[in-house]
Amino acid sequence: MSGKTTTIDPGKIMQIGTGFWASKVLLAAVKFDLFTLLSTGSKSGVEIKAAIGLHDRSLYDFLDCLTTFGFLEREGLLETAKYSNAPDVDMFLVSDKPTYVGGMLQMYNNRLYGFWGDLEEALQTGKPQNESKHSDKSLFEALYADEKILEEFLAAMGSVQMGNFATLGNKFDFSKHKTLCDMGGAGGFLSILVSQSNPHLSCTSFDLPPVLPIANRNIAAMGASNNVTAQAGDFFEDNFPTADVITMGNILHDWSKDDKVMLMQKAYDALPDDGVFIAIENVIDPDRRQNAFGLLMSLNMLIETTDGFDYSATDFEG
């Protein structure tokens, strides 16, 4: 017999198996705020070392790893090298830019990295592996009890969906609608970004009382006070505010199927006949073969929640 021989190698296995190495290198760079430092101009290894407090040992291994991954650009070698940000990093990982998405990476590093170490236990028990594991408090009770942790969590939730929120504001036709209410609005970013593209809309960001000071700070900082207000409430206990459009950004995946349906029913009851309900999620493809991020996010709901899971568009329509 003749024909092509298929070569099978362990490359993919080892790439995924050692993926936490690469992940931790990036997360460390974000924690050190390295990319914000380099946004002011290229710097040598010695300058970087002094600025963020690194040790001589493995300094260049660390910086050159970031270079091989494409996060940094480099001219020269070792002691003669000058490092600068790659264009995508300069856009999305400089902390004082409105396009910053590092909030989610900071939370991955500070919270989720350790919790995912117990994935095997989660898969065997079906129980969350976060702060609630050694406490009688739920995830949200634990988060909302500490404003600093809560603010980091809300910044993370906002940063992971900033692109989607902006796309929603630019692509969806809001011209026939006057009011929007974002249920579980967290830091208020969906309402802020949608209102920036649709200044005729009056937007309400609805969440639990501890969130309001954080949301109000974001609304004021982003100059949205004329169009966006924050409202306190519990979407399980309270009726939804009436609005032409009701949105939920990464809300439904926190809860069981019954709770998902209940929240959608409450949205339906609060909307007028021509109202619109919009859910923003990391939707899994119908065949469950392509969107690995959606599946990983669903596993993250296993780590983080009692009953939450992500779903496909087919599930949502059902």
Sequence and secondary structure as in RCSB ss.txt:
>XXXX:A:sequence
MSGKTTTIDPGKIMQIGTGFWASKVLLAAVKFDLFTLLSTGSKSGVEIKAAIGLHDRSLYDFLDCLTTFGFLERE
GLLETAKYSNAPDVDMFLVSDKPTYVGGMLQMYNNRLYGFWGDLEEALQTGKPQNESKHSDKSLFEALYADEKIL
EEFLAAMGSVQMGNFATLGNKFDFSKHKTLCDMGGAGGFLSILVSQSNPHLSCTSFDLPPVLPIANRNIAAMGAS
NNVTAQAGDFFEDNFPTADVITMGNILHDWSKDDKVMLMQKAYDALPDDGVFIAIENVIDPDRRQNAFGLLMSLN
MLIETTDGFDYSATDFEG
>XXXX:A:secstr
         SHHHHHHHTHHHHHHHHHHHHHTTHHHHHTT  EEHHHHHHHHT  STTHHHHHHHHHHTTSEEEE
S GGG EEEE HHHHHHS TTSTT  HHHHHHIIIIIHHHGGGHHHHHHH    SGGGGSSS HHHHHHT HHHH
HHHHHHHHHHHHHHHHHHHHHS  TT  EEEEET TTSHHHHHHHHH TT EEEEEE GGGHHHHHHHHHHTT T
TTEEEEE  TTTS     SEEEEES GGGS HHHHHHHHHHHHHHS TT EEEEE   B TTSSS HHHHHHHHH
HHHH SS    BHHHHH 
